[in-house]
Amino acid sequence: MLPYNWVMSQLIRITFIDATGTVTFGAEGHIVKMITHICTEYPSSFGAVLDRLEILDPDAALAVRIGLARFDEFVIAGRPDSLTAWLADHDPGTGVPIRLIEPRLREYTLAPLPLGIIIFNLPDRRIIQIENTYGTILRKDRGRLRRNGRPVRQIYRYELSDDWSLLP
């Protein structure tokens, strides 16, 4: 099940690397810009990113949290049978949130969705736009906050510092 009103053709894969591991999920394109804005605040973890995303787009943050909670409920690290059972009912290729807890999930962390794939590496302060047909991430930009899945009049602005690598 995809989060709230997201449509597969409008999703970009977002993969996060932090000190505790890797998480990947599909999201609407505007989330990439929001997360880039959050990176200007030097989040320490993926959890900190979600906490901040909750302010910018509460529905998107909740959808990722729910998806990861479902994954964590059924998949246990070190128990390959639990992952096999979960994969029988879920297709990570659709953008459902997952944690990279086993090598056979790695392909999903690098597989683009229809709008592409972007990797946020928090420890190395690197944003890698492997494929991005939604819109190039800029070092300096602005965007709109969202409520109930819709943009509102309130704007946020950001400027990514030089200690962040933005590739390509």
C-alpha positions as CSV (number, residue, x, y, z in Angstrom):
1,M,0.0,0.0,0.0
2,L,1.4,3.4,-1.0
3,P,1.1,6.3,1.4
4,Y,-2.0,8.5,1.4
5,N,-2.7,9.9,-2.2
6,W,0.7,9.1,-3.8
7,V,0.6,7.7,-7.4
8,M,3.3,5.4,-8.5
9,S,4.0,7.4,-11.7
10,Q,4.7,10.5,-9.5
11,L,7.3,8.9,-7.2
12,I,11.0,9.3,-6.8
13,R,13.1,6.8,-4.7
14,I,14.8,8.5,-1.8
15,T,17.5,6.5,-0.1
16,F,19.1,7.6,3.2
17,I,22.3,6.5,4.6
18,D,23.1,7.4,8.2
19,A,25.3,6.0,11.0
20,T,22.7,3.3,11.8
21,G,22.1,2.0,8.3
22,T,20.1,2.6,5.1
23,V,16.4,3.3,4.5
24,T,14.7,3.7,1.2
25,F,11.2,4.7,0.1
26,G,9.2,6.3,-2.7
27,A,7.9,9.8,-2.3
28,E,6.4,12.6,-4.4
29,G,9.1,14.8,-6.0
30,H,8.6,17.8,-3.9
31,I,9.9,15.8,-0.9
32,V,13.4,15.9,-2.3
33,K,13.6,19.7,-2.1
34,M,12.2,19.5,1.5
35,I,14.8,17.0,2.5
36,T,17.5,19.1,0.9
37,H,16.3,22.0,3.0
38,I,16.4,19.8,6.1
39,C,20.1,18.9,5.2
40,T,21.0,22.6,5.7
41,E,20.3,22.0,9.4
42,Y,22.7,19.1,9.6
43,P,20.4,16.4,10.8
44,S,22.2,13.7,12.8
45,S,20.0,10.8,11.6
46,F,17.2,9.7,9.4
47,G,14.9,10.0,12.4
48,A,15.9,13.6,12.8
49,V,15.1,14.2,9.1
50,L,11.6,12.7,9.6
51,D,11.0,14.8,12.7
52,R,11.8,17.9,10.6
53,L,9.8,16.7,7.6
54,E,6.8,16.4,9.9
55,I,6.8,20.2,10.1
56,L,7.1,20.7,6.3
57,D,4.8,17.9,5.1
58,P,3.1,16.0,8.0
59,D,1.4,13.5,5.7
60,A,4.6,12.5,4.0
61,A,6.5,12.0,7.2
62,L,3.6,10.0,8.7
63,A,3.4,7.8,5.6
64,V,7.1,6.9,5.8
65,R,6.9,6.3,9.6
66,I,3.9,4.0,9.1
67,G,5.6,2.1,6.2
68,L,8.7,1.6,8.2
69,A,6.7,0.5,11.3
70,R,5.0,-2.2,9.1
71,F,8.3,-3.3,7.7
72,D,9.8,-3.5,11.2
73,E,6.8,-5.4,12.6
74,F,7.2,-8.2,10.1
75,V,10.9,-8.3,9.2
76,I,13.5,-9.2,11.8
77,A,17.2,-8.7,11.1
78,G,19.0,-12.1,11.1
79,R,15.7,-13.9,10.3
80,P,15.8,-14.5,6.5
81,D,12.4,-16.3,6.7
82,S,10.7,-13.2,8.0
83,L,12.0,-11.2,5.0
84,T,11.0,-14.0,2.6
85,A,7.4,-14.0,4.0
86,W,7.3,-10.1,3.8
87,L,8.5,-10.1,0.2
88,A,5.8,-12.6,-0.7
89,D,3.2,-9.9,0.2
90,H,5.1,-6.6,-0.6
91,D,7.0,-5.4,-3.6
92,P,9.8,-3.0,-2.6
93,G,10.0,-1.9,-6.2
94,T,6.8,0.1,-5.7
95,G,8.5,2.4,-3.2
96,V,7.2,0.9,0.0
97,P,9.6,2.0,2.9
98,I,12.2,-0.6,3.8
99,R,15.4,-0.8,5.8
100,L,18.5,-2.4,4.2
101,I,18.9,-5.3,6.7
102,E,19.9,-8.0,4.2
103,P,21.9,-8.0,1.0
104,R,19.0,-9.1,-1.2
105,L,17.3,-5.7,-0.4
106,R,20.3,-3.7,-1.7
107,E,18.9,-3.7,-5.3
108,Y,15.9,-1.7,-4.1
109,T,18.0,1.0,-2.5
110,L,19.5,1.7,-5.9
111,A,16.5,1.1,-8.2
112,P,14.9,4.3,-9.6
113,L,11.1,4.8,-9.5
114,P,9.4,6.7,-12.3
115,L,10.9,10.1,-11.3
116,G,14.3,8.7,-10.5
117,I,16.4,8.1,-7.4
118,I,18.3,10.4,-5.1
119,I,20.6,9.3,-2.3
120,F,21.2,11.3,0.9
121,N,24.3,10.3,2.7
122,L,24.2,12.1,6.0
123,P,27.6,11.1,7.5
124,D,29.5,12.1,4.3
125,R,27.2,15.1,3.6
126,R,26.6,14.0,0.1
127,I,23.5,14.2,-2.1
128,I,23.7,12.1,-5.2
129,Q,21.1,12.6,-7.9
130,I,21.5,9.3,-9.8
131,E,18.4,10.0,-11.8
132,N,16.1,12.9,-11.3
133,T,13.4,13.8,-13.8
134,Y,11.3,15.7,-11.2
135,G,13.7,18.7,-11.1
136,T,17.4,19.2,-10.4
137,I,18.3,19.9,-6.8
138,L,19.8,23.4,-6.4
139,R,22.1,24.6,-3.7
140,K,19.8,27.6,-3.2
141,D,16.0,27.3,-3.6
142,R,12.6,27.6,-2.1
143,G,9.5,25.5,-1.8
144,R,6.0,25.4,-0.3
145,L,4.9,23.7,2.8
146,R,2.2,21.1,2.5
147,R,-0.9,20.3,4.5
148,N,-3.3,17.5,3.8
149,G,-1.2,16.6,0.7
150,R,-1.6,20.1,-0.8
151,P,0.8,23.0,-1.1
152,V,-0.1,26.0,1.1
153,R,0.9,29.7,0.8
154,Q,3.8,29.4,3.3
155,I,7.2,29.3,1.7
156,Y,10.5,27.9,3.0
157,R,13.9,28.8,1.7
158,Y,17.3,27.1,1.9
159,E,20.9,27.4,0.9
160,L,23.0,24.3,1.1
161,S,26.5,25.0,2.4
162,D,29.7,24.2,0.6
163,D,30.5,21.3,3.0
164,W,27.6,19.3,1.3
165,S,28.5,17.6,-2.0
166,L,25.8,17.8,-4.6
167,L,26.3,15.3,-7.3
168,P,26.1,15.5,-10.3
